[in-house]
Amino acid sequence: MSPQQFAAPVLAASDNEHRTFSLVLFAAFVAITLWITLWASRQNKTAADYYAGGRQFTPIQNGLAISGDYMSAASFLGIAGLFALSGYDGFLYSIGFLVAWLVALLLVAELLRNSGRYTMADVLAFRMRQRPVRAAAGISTIVVSIFYLLAQMVGAGALVGLLLDVDGESAKIWTIVVVGALMIFYVTVGGMKGTTWVQVVKAVMLMTGAIVMTVWVLSKYSFNPSELLGAAADKSGKGDAFLKPGLKYGATNVWSKLDLLSLGLALVLGTAGLPHILIRFYTVPTSRAARTSVNWAIGIIGVFYLMTLVIGFGAAALVGGKAIAAQDKGGNTAAPQLAQELGGGAGSTGGAIFLAIIAAVAFATILAVVAGLTLASSSSFAHDLFANVFKRGKASERDEVVMARYAAIVIGAVAIVLSIFARGLNVAFLVALAFAIAASANLPTLLFSLFWKRFNTVGAVAGIYGGLVSAVTLVLLSPICWGGKSDTIPKGNVDALFSETTVAPIPLQNPGLISIPIGFLCAYLGTVLSKERTDEKFAELEVRSLTGTGAH
């Protein structure tokens, strides 16, 4: 998401009192999470502790942590904004993100928990040649994580800078550096235990904030959803069309219809291939606990997305579509603006305080997500690339954990530097690209590895690299990176990476419709064109994935 899309509205009364309160909130959250991380660090004695939290988390704890990992600032701010400006069409994102968990539950969660140890590549490499498959999976994991990290960290810079009413590029840079430093600390010191508890605290904060806003909004309309929807439609400036499909994703031509389908595919299939989500299945003691924790996550996330509906429509009704669009044309400041309005409006102490609280929740959301992403990428580097590719499986557990900590520092530093350079760009394509790569590169190889006896090393490597390269290429050729328009193709990105006037070579905003089939096709062709067979290992993997026998 772009910096503007994450940014909270500027405090109308930005006096020292309000800024001090905001700083105290941020400092309190940071202090709590630092204490949690230090406490968790004392319990990290083995590789299983660092990578998987000792597999000691209960289903509800892991369910909260999965929710905390999944509900990013883009979910909280972005989806509420879509409801506020586009009405009915906001359902596409909320339903897509929720339905995606059914794919993860039914096809991935339990089987992955039984088959692997620490990373996604453990499953892929079980019946394949270790080095090429782990190298491909490690690269894919790091690429997805880096793109996601940039979006979150650039957003943090804008959010904190505007909340504290500090202007200038130096303020954004220092905020990015601070967020990056905290992220590195959580991962290097606390490992999975520390990161998990940070995510649990964040999930509780986010759900509490959303519940308060939801009840507050409904109370203003006598807890009558119909009255709220009517008020939102009236204040939106779009009338009855606000409550009907078509405002944002109007199917005016074949490309818009295909774009809608492509986005839906990426949302539904991408979650089951996101590395930082997949590693959460290893933190529970049994496959049943993995399944139960996903059930908890589905419940928590489902309730959350229902509340974003009330928050989004509440923002449309109480703030107004015109005021929201004036602050941010993407609507992603709708939730903070609603908080300010509920607290008493712009210029009031109550408005400033509630705005600061909700912005602090958004900041907590960013910190928890970046910690999970950094842990996934550093774990994959240490366990897959260092231990099994470079050291050919001869590294000790201690060496792996040490390398994971070094990798977290390096990946964090790279993310900080890239985020500083990207702070002025529209980085909406980073989030879309992360989901598209996950669905195009990771998911086909995971599913084929678990369910197709004929699948082999060549197919796994071809599927990962084919999906990865196609997704990246298609996004670079899409309207996200180009600014021109034609009679049939809508105008592209206002902050185009390339030409601001040239029409994008590929009209699709999201590459999923093309790159996901390419990923499956590459995996299939690589397999059938190779003579390698792994039938015996597949039988062993099948028993292991279904029963958990010999998994750890």
Secondary structure, 3 states (H helix, E strand, C coil): CCHHHHCCCCCCCCCHHHHHHHHHHHHHHHHHHHHHHHHHHCCCCCHHHHHHHHHCCCHHHHHHHHHHHHCCHHHHHHHHHHHHHHHHHHHHHHHHHHHHHHHHHHHHHHHHHHHCCCCCHHHHHCCCCHHHHHHHHHHHHHHHHHHHHHHHHHHHHHHHHHHCCCCCHHHHHHHHHHHHHHHHHHHHHHHHHHHHHHHHHHHHHHHHHHHHHHHHHHHCCCCCHHHHHHHHHHHHCCHHHHHCCCCCCCCCCHHHHHHHHHHHHHHHHHHHHCHHHHHHHHHCCCHHHHHHHHHHHHHHHHHHHHHHHHHHHHHHHHCCHHHHHHHCCCCCCHHHHHHHHHCCCCCCHHHHHHHHHHHHHHHHHHHHHHHHHHHHHHHHHHHHHHHHHHCCCCCCHHHHHHHHHHHHHHHHHHHHHHHHHHCCCCCHHHHHHHHHHHHHHHHHHHHHHHHCCCCCHHHHHHHHHHHHHHHHHHHHCCCCCCCCCCCCCCCCCCCCCCCCCCCCCCCCCCCHHHHHHHHHHHHHHHHHCCCCCCHHHHHHHHHHHHHCCCCC
